[in-house]
Amino acid sequence: LASPTSVSIEKYYNSIVEQEWERLRKCFVESYIVQKYFDLYIKNKSSILDVGGGAGRYSFYLSK
């Protein structure tokens, strides 16, 4: 059963999906650094549980 807090957090993030997607597109330095850390710590054939993947930009990267 979802708490009022988790519902409001979910509503907030659902309302800014496009804004977050665009922010990550423009903040290429952030994306580059995060992807380099992914590459450093997540090895091929790793299993990943992506809980609350936000807009999904990193989820798409990880799925490759």
Backbone as CSV, one residue per row, in Angstrom:
resi,resn,N_x,N_y,N_z,CA_x,CA_y,CA_z,C_x,C_y,C_z
1,LEU,0.849,-1.170,0.000,0.000,0.000,0.000,0.899,1.239,0.000
2,ALA,0.656,2.151,-0.912,1.501,3.340,-1.042,1.167,4.367,0.037
3,SER,2.221,4.960,0.570,2.029,6.016,1.567,1.745,7.335,0.840
4,PRO,1.133,8.300,1.534,0.894,9.614,0.899,2.175,10.250,0.380
5,THR,3.267,10.053,1.101,4.543,10.630,0.667,5.015,9.992,-0.627
6,SER,4.949,8.668,-0.721,5.415,8.005,-1.939,4.531,8.361,-3.134
7,VAL,3.252,8.551,-2.895,2.343,8.952,-3.974,2.699,10.352,-4.474
8,SER,2.976,11.283,-3.553,3.318,12.643,-3.972,4.674,12.678,-4.683
9,ILE,5.610,11.866,-4.257,6.911,11.789,-4.936,6.721,11.231,-6.342
10,GLU,5.915,10.187,-6.457,5.647,9.603,-7.777,4.968,10.618,-8.693
11,LYS,3.992,11.346,-8.191,3.316,12.370,-8.993,4.304,13.432,-9.465
12,TYR,5.182,13.856,-8.571,6.168,14.884,-8.930,7.051,14.398,-10.075
13,TYR,7.642,13.222,-9.911,8.549,12.738,-10.948,7.829,12.419,-12.251
14,ASN,6.603,11.962,-12.173,5.825,11.735,-13.390,5.516,13.048,-14.107
15,SER,5.436,14.136,-13.365,5.108,15.424,-13.975,6.310,16.110,-14.634
16,ILE,7.519,15.646,-14.341,8.710,16.310,-14.896,9.541,15.400,-15.795
17,VAL,8.954,14.327,-16.294,9.715,13.380,-17.110,10.364,14.074,-18.299
18,GLU,9.591,14.842,-19.056,10.152,15.515,-20.234,11.216,16.537,-19.843
19,GLN,10.985,17.248,-18.759,11.956,18.239,-18.283,13.275,17.554,-17.890
20,GLU,13.182,16.428,-17.194,14.387,15.708,-16.771,15.117,15.113,-17.973
21,TRP,14.365,14.577,-18.927,14.967,14.016,-20.136,15.770,15.103,-20.860
22,GLU,15.170,16.281,-20.987,15.827,17.393,-21.668,17.025,17.903,-20.861
23,ARG,16.903,17.942,-19.544,18.010,18.396,-18.695,19.219,17.496,-18.889
24,LEU,18.999,16.191,-18.912,20.119,15.273,-19.089,20.709,15.354,-20.492
25,ARG,19.887,15.691,-21.471,20.414,15.872,-22.829,21.342,17.080,-22.878
26,LYS,20.955,18.148,-22.188,21.756,19.378,-22.186,22.977,19.274,-21.279
27,CYS,22.869,18.523,-20.200,23.973,18.377,-19.238,24.837,17.193,-19.646
28,PHE,25.469,17.322,-20.798,26.233,16.202,-21.327,27.411,15.817,-20.437
29,VAL,27.928,16.756,-19.665,29.044,16.438,-18.764,28.568,15.467,-17.685
30,GLU,27.406,15.741,-17.110,26.849,14.828,-16.103,26.632,13.443,-16.709
31,SER,25.997,13.388,-17.866,25.731,12.108,-18.517,27.025,11.361,-18.809
32,TYR,28.019,12.070,-19.303,29.307,11.452,-19.629,29.956,10.850,-18.387
33,ILE,29.984,11.609,-17.313,30.618,11.136,-16.075,29.869,9.923,-15.508
34,VAL,28.551,10.004,-15.459,27.765,8.881,-14.935,27.994,7.637,-15.780
35,GLN,27.988,7.777,-17.093,28.196,6.624,-17.962,29.594,6.035,-17.790
36,LYS,30.584,6.871,-17.566,31.943,6.359,-17.330,32.006,5.553,-16.033
37,TYR,31.295,6.017,-15.002,31.244,5.246,-13.748,30.481,3.944,-13.937
38,PHE,29.407,3.982,-14.710,28.704,2.731,-15.031,29.679,1.756,-15.673
39,ASP,30.411,2.226,-16.672,31.352,1.372,-17.393,32.451,0.839,-16.476
40,LEU,32.846,1.631,-15.517,33.907,1.237,-14.598,33.444,0.152,-13.627
41,TYR,32.244,0.299,-13.100,31.792,-0.585,-12.028,30.838,-1.691,-12.458
42,ILE,30.172,-1.552,-13.583,29.223,-2.573,-14.018,29.852,-3.337,-15.176
43,LYS,30.096,-4.588,-14.943,30.771,-5.421,-15.937,29.754,-6.082,-16.864
44,ASN,30.235,-6.526,-18.025,29.368,-7.258,-18.954,28.733,-8.440,-18.248
45,LYS,27.547,-8.753,-18.628,26.775,-9.876,-18.071,26.283,-9.618,-16.657
46,SER,26.434,-8.390,-16.165,25.900,-8.046,-14.847,24.387,-7.975,-14.916
47,SER,23.752,-8.249,-13.792,22.308,-8.035,-13.673,22.089,-6.705,-12.978
48,ILE,21.112,-5.959,-13.455,20.857,-4.627,-12.908,19.387,-4.519,-12.548
49,LEU,19.122,-4.062,-11.348,17.761,-3.752,-10.926,17.659,-2.237,-10.906
50,ASP,16.920,-1.699,-11.853,16.769,-0.244,-11.974,15.425,0.136,-11.373
51,VAL,15.444,0.549,-10.127,14.228,0.924,-9.426,14.102,2.443,-9.478
52,GLY,13.016,2.898,-10.032,12.813,4.351,-10.116,13.778,4.975,-11.088
53,GLY,13.808,4.476,-12.307,14.757,4.932,-13.319,14.542,6.341,-13.815
54,GLY,13.682,7.101,-13.162,13.458,8.482,-13.577,12.928,8.553,-14.991
55,ALA,13.503,9.440,-15.753,13.042,9.608,-17.139,13.468,8.441,-18.020
56,GLY,14.445,7.704,-17.588,14.859,6.510,-18.307,16.111,6.636,-19.142
57,ARG,16.708,7.813,-19.179,17.889,7.996,-20.034,19.016,7.033,-19.632
58,TYR,19.285,6.907,-18.360,20.334,5.987,-17.933,19.880,4.542,-18.071
59,SER,18.591,4.295,-17.937,18.061,2.937,-18.127,18.342,2.453,-19.547
60,PHE,18.160,3.339,-20.525,18.447,2.971,-21.904,19.932,2.673,-22.082
61,TYR,20.773,3.472,-21.472,22.224,3.244,-21.559,22.568,1.889,-20.935
62,LEU,22.022,1.614,-19.765,22.319,0.360,-19.078,21.799,-0.861,-19.843
63,SER,20.707,-0.703,-20.545,20.142,-1.835,-21.267,21.013,-2.273,-22.446
64,LYS,21.881,-1.388,-22.888,22.800,-1.749,-23.991,23.851,-2.694,-23.455
